[in-house]
Amino acid sequence: MSSRANQTSNSGSSLLPHKNGIRAFKGTLELMSELYFASLEPGDNFTTEPIILNTALYYALGYAKGNYINFPAKKGRGSAKQNPTYIVDTESLFETVYVTPAKVINKPEFTTELNNSRCDDYVQSNNLSNADSDANTPTGRYSARKQIQPGARFLFYVLTFDGSKPDMPSYVRLGKKRCKALVEWEEVVVSISEGEYRITHPVLIDDLESVPMGDISFKRMQPFDILQKGRFSGKYIKLGSKDLLPINVRFLRRMRN
């Protein structure tokens, strides 16, 4: 990997670091109760992948606030669909603060629970096939959810591009069941270079200004896909002693253009 040190100024794009420089704060998050959210939804089953998207971390850390009740919008004949307001909720800090997704740094343990997956409509129909028309069939409908057990540890970064120090809460709440998590913080050294490099910490594909040149590894997630590895060329930042990220990474930037 070839690279050369390069001093970055505040001229040109408004998305370049401000004159006070970039600061990076490493957060190590430890679950204190079960974490459950729907990373994948195969049928009536829900899987919690061992990675926490920054769509959740912005709200958990208190950097963004949305409506407590998100009213679903029903369009056409399909089911009602909720419409998150990530873009609006983070508009004021889009250029100055970036939170990475959190990757797992130990071996997490999982449990699977069965739960009722019937909707709450007053009238519900049970349509049986002809072969089952005389069967003594229960009216319940069940799903399974796979969730992460307490003790799992995750690592993420908060970057500020104006030299400021962000709020760093010691405890946050995450997931569908408001799992409590402890967060330990540490400021890390940031250096800026230019050349060919490979990212070493996951980001949302929609957080990137350009697509990778190669060596791509990504994971399908809800609501956005994760880029785990990729080779790029251009200016990048090094966080501490190892992690590399593009200098122009911003939260959902491809959706704002």
C-alpha positions as CSV (number, residue, x, y, z in Angstrom):
1,M,0.0,0.0,0.0
2,S,1.5,3.3,-1.1
3,S,0.7,6.5,0.7
4,R,2.1,10.0,1.3
5,A,1.4,12.3,4.1
6,N,-0.7,15.3,3.0
7,Q,-1.8,18.4,5.0
8,T,-5.5,19.1,4.4
9,S,-6.8,22.6,4.2
10,N,-10.2,24.1,4.7
11,S,-10.4,25.3,1.1
12,G,-12.5,23.7,-1.6
13,S,-15.2,21.3,-0.6
14,S,-17.1,22.2,2.6
15,L,-16.9,18.5,3.6
16,L,-13.1,18.8,4.1
17,P,-12.0,19.0,7.8
18,H,-12.3,22.4,9.4
19,K,-9.2,24.4,10.4
20,N,-9.2,22.9,13.9
21,G,-8.7,19.4,12.4
22,I,-10.4,16.1,12.8
23,R,-10.8,14.5,16.2
24,A,-11.7,10.8,16.8
25,F,-13.2,9.2,19.9
26,K,-13.3,5.4,20.2
27,G,-16.3,4.0,22.0
28,T,-16.3,0.4,23.4
29,L,-19.9,-0.7,24.1
30,E,-20.8,-3.6,26.3
31,L,-24.3,-5.0,26.4
32,M,-25.9,-5.3,29.9
33,S,-29.1,-7.0,28.7
34,E,-30.3,-8.8,25.6
35,L,-30.1,-6.9,22.3
36,Y,-32.7,-7.5,19.7
37,F,-33.4,-5.8,16.3
38,A,-34.3,-7.1,12.9
39,S,-31.1,-7.2,10.9
40,L,-32.7,-9.8,8.6
41,E,-36.3,-10.9,8.3
42,P,-36.7,-14.3,6.7
43,G,-40.4,-15.0,6.8
44,D,-41.7,-14.7,10.4
45,N,-38.2,-15.0,11.8
46,F,-35.9,-12.2,12.9
47,T,-32.2,-12.3,13.2
48,T,-30.0,-9.9,15.1
49,E,-26.6,-9.7,13.4
50,P,-23.6,-8.9,15.6
51,I,-23.1,-5.4,14.2
52,I,-24.9,-2.2,15.3
53,L,-25.7,0.2,12.5
54,N,-25.0,3.9,12.9
55,T,-28.6,4.5,12.2
56,A,-29.2,3.3,15.7
57,L,-26.1,4.9,17.3
58,Y,-27.0,8.4,16.3
59,Y,-30.2,8.2,18.3
60,A,-28.8,6.1,21.2
61,L,-25.9,8.6,21.8
62,G,-28.4,11.6,21.7
63,Y,-27.0,13.2,18.6
64,A,-30.3,12.9,16.7
65,K,-33.9,12.9,17.9
66,G,-36.9,11.7,16.0
67,N,-40.6,11.4,16.6
68,Y,-41.4,9.1,19.6
69,I,-44.3,7.7,17.5
70,N,-43.5,7.0,13.8
71,F,-46.9,6.8,12.1
72,P,-46.9,4.2,9.3
73,A,-47.9,5.3,5.8
74,K,-50.0,2.9,3.8
75,K,-49.6,3.1,0.1
76,G,-51.6,1.0,-2.4
77,R,-52.7,-2.5,-1.5
78,G,-49.5,-3.3,0.5
79,S,-49.1,-3.3,4.2
80,A,-48.4,-0.1,6.2
81,K,-44.8,1.0,6.1
82,Q,-42.9,3.2,8.5
83,N,-40.7,5.9,7.1
84,P,-37.7,6.8,9.3
85,T,-36.5,10.4,9.1
86,Y,-32.7,9.8,9.3
87,I,-31.9,12.6,6.8
88,V,-33.9,15.3,8.5
89,D,-32.9,14.2,12.0
90,T,-29.2,14.5,11.3
91,E,-29.1,17.4,8.9
92,S,-27.6,19.9,11.4
93,L,-24.6,17.7,12.1
94,F,-24.1,16.1,8.7
95,E,-20.9,18.0,7.9
96,T,-19.4,18.1,11.4
97,V,-20.1,14.7,13.1
98,Y,-19.8,11.1,11.8
99,V,-20.6,8.0,13.8
100,T,-19.4,4.7,12.5
101,P,-21.3,1.4,12.8
102,A,-20.2,-0.7,15.8
103,K,-18.4,-4.0,15.1
104,V,-18.3,-6.9,17.5
105,I,-14.9,-7.4,19.2
106,N,-15.5,-10.6,21.2
107,K,-17.4,-13.8,20.6
108,P,-21.1,-13.0,21.3
109,E,-23.6,-15.5,22.6
110,F,-27.1,-15.8,21.1
111,T,-30.5,-17.1,22.2
112,T,-33.6,-17.8,20.2
113,E,-37.1,-17.0,21.6
114,L,-40.5,-17.8,20.2
115,N,-43.1,-15.1,20.2
116,N,-46.6,-14.4,19.0
117,S,-46.5,-12.8,15.5
118,R,-50.1,-12.3,14.9
119,C,-51.1,-8.7,14.0
120,D,-53.5,-6.7,16.2
121,D,-56.3,-6.4,13.6
122,Y,-59.7,-7.0,15.1
123,V,-60.7,-9.5,12.3
124,Q,-58.1,-12.0,11.2
125,S,-58.6,-14.8,8.7
126,N,-56.9,-18.2,8.7
127,N,-56.9,-19.5,5.2
128,L,-56.1,-23.3,5.1
129,S,-55.1,-25.3,2.1
130,N,-57.5,-27.9,0.8
131,A,-55.4,-30.6,2.3
132,D,-55.7,-29.1,5.7
133,S,-59.3,-28.1,5.6
134,D,-60.4,-30.7,8.2
135,A,-57.3,-30.3,10.4
136,N,-57.6,-29.3,14.0
137,T,-55.3,-26.2,13.4
138,P,-54.6,-23.7,16.1
139,T,-55.1,-20.1,15.3
140,G,-51.8,-18.8,16.7
141,R,-49.0,-17.7,14.5
142,Y,-45.5,-17.7,15.9
143,S,-42.1,-16.4,15.0
144,A,-38.6,-16.8,16.3
145,R,-36.2,-14.0,17.1
146,K,-32.5,-14.5,17.5
147,Q,-30.9,-12.0,19.9
148,I,-27.5,-11.2,21.4
149,Q,-26.8,-12.0,25.0
150,P,-25.3,-9.6,27.6
151,G,-21.6,-9.4,27.7
152,A,-21.1,-8.8,23.9
153,R,-18.7,-6.0,23.2
154,F,-18.7,-3.6,20.2
155,L,-16.3,-0.9,19.0
156,F,-17.3,2.3,17.1
157,Y,-15.9,5.7,16.4
158,V,-17.3,9.2,16.7
159,L,-15.5,11.7,14.3
160,T,-15.8,15.4,14.6
161,F,-14.6,17.5,11.6
162,D,-14.6,20.9,13.4
163,G,-12.3,20.1,16.3
164,S,-15.2,19.8,18.8
165,K,-15.6,17.3,21.6
166,P,-18.9,15.4,21.3
167,D,-21.2,14.3,24.1
168,M,-19.9,10.9,25.4
169,P,-22.6,9.2,27.5
170,S,-21.6,6.4,29.8
171,Y,-24.8,4.4,29.2
172,V,-27.1,4.1,26.1
173,R,-30.2,2.2,25.2
174,L,-30.4,0.2,22.0
175,G,-32.7,-2.1,20.0
176,K,-36.3,-3.0,20.0
177,K,-36.4,-3.8,23.7
178,R,-34.2,-0.8,24.8
179,C,-31.2,-2.9,25.8
180,K,-28.9,-1.0,28.3
181,A,-25.3,-0.8,27.3
182,L,-22.2,0.6,29.0
183,V,-19.9,2.8,26.8
184,E,-16.2,3.4,27.6
185,W,-14.6,6.3,25.7
186,E,-11.0,7.1,24.6
187,E,-9.8,9.8,22.2
188,V,-7.4,8.4,19.6
189,V,-4.8,10.1,17.4
190,V,-5.9,11.0,13.9
191,S,-3.6,11.3,10.9
192,I,-4.4,12.2,7.3
193,S,-2.7,10.6,4.3
194,E,-3.4,10.1,0.6
195,G,-2.9,7.0,-1.6
196,E,-4.3,3.6,-2.0
197,Y,-5.8,2.0,1.1
198,R,-8.3,-0.5,2.4
199,I,-10.9,0.4,5.0
200,T,-10.6,-1.6,8.2
201,H,-13.8,-0.6,10.0
202,P,-17.3,-1.2,8.6
203,V,-19.3,1.7,7.1
204,L,-22.7,2.0,5.4
205,I,-22.4,1.8,1.6
206,D,-24.6,4.9,1.5
207,D,-22.0,6.8,3.7
208,L,-19.4,6.7,0.9
209,E,-18.7,9.3,-1.7
210,S,-17.5,6.6,-4.2
211,V,-17.6,2.9,-4.6
212,P,-14.5,0.7,-3.8
213,M,-12.0,-0.2,-6.5
214,G,-11.9,-3.8,-5.4
215,D,-11.4,-6.3,-2.5
216,I,-15.1,-5.8,-1.6
217,S,-16.8,-7.6,1.3
218,F,-20.3,-6.5,2.3
219,K,-23.3,-7.7,4.3
220,R,-27.0,-7.3,3.6
221,M,-28.7,-5.6,6.5
222,Q,-31.9,-3.7,7.3
223,P,-32.3,-0.9,6.6
224,F,-28.9,-0.3,4.9
225,D,-26.2,-2.6,3.7
226,I,-22.7,-2.6,5.3
227,L,-19.4,-2.4,3.6
228,Q,-16.9,-4.4,5.7
229,K,-13.9,-4.3,3.5
230,G,-12.9,-2.4,0.3
231,R,-10.0,-0.9,-1.5
232,F,-10.0,2.8,-2.3
233,S,-7.7,5.5,-3.6
234,G,-7.5,9.1,-2.3
235,K,-7.4,10.9,1.0
236,Y,-8.0,8.9,4.1
237,I,-7.8,9.1,7.9
238,K,-6.0,6.7,10.2
239,L,-7.6,6.3,13.6
240,G,-5.2,5.3,16.3
241,S,-2.7,2.6,15.1
242,K,-4.8,0.7,12.7
243,D,-8.3,1.7,11.5
244,L,-8.6,3.5,8.1
245,L,-11.6,5.4,6.7
246,P,-12.2,7.7,3.7
247,I,-11.8,11.3,4.7
248,N,-15.1,12.2,3.1
249,V,-17.2,9.6,4.8
250,R,-20.5,11.1,6.1
251,F,-23.8,9.7,7.3
252,L,-26.0,8.7,4.4
253,R,-24.3,11.2,2.1
254,R,-25.3,9.4,-1.1
255,M,-29.0,9.8,-0.2
256,R,-28.5,13.6,0.3
257,N,-27.0,14.3,-3.1
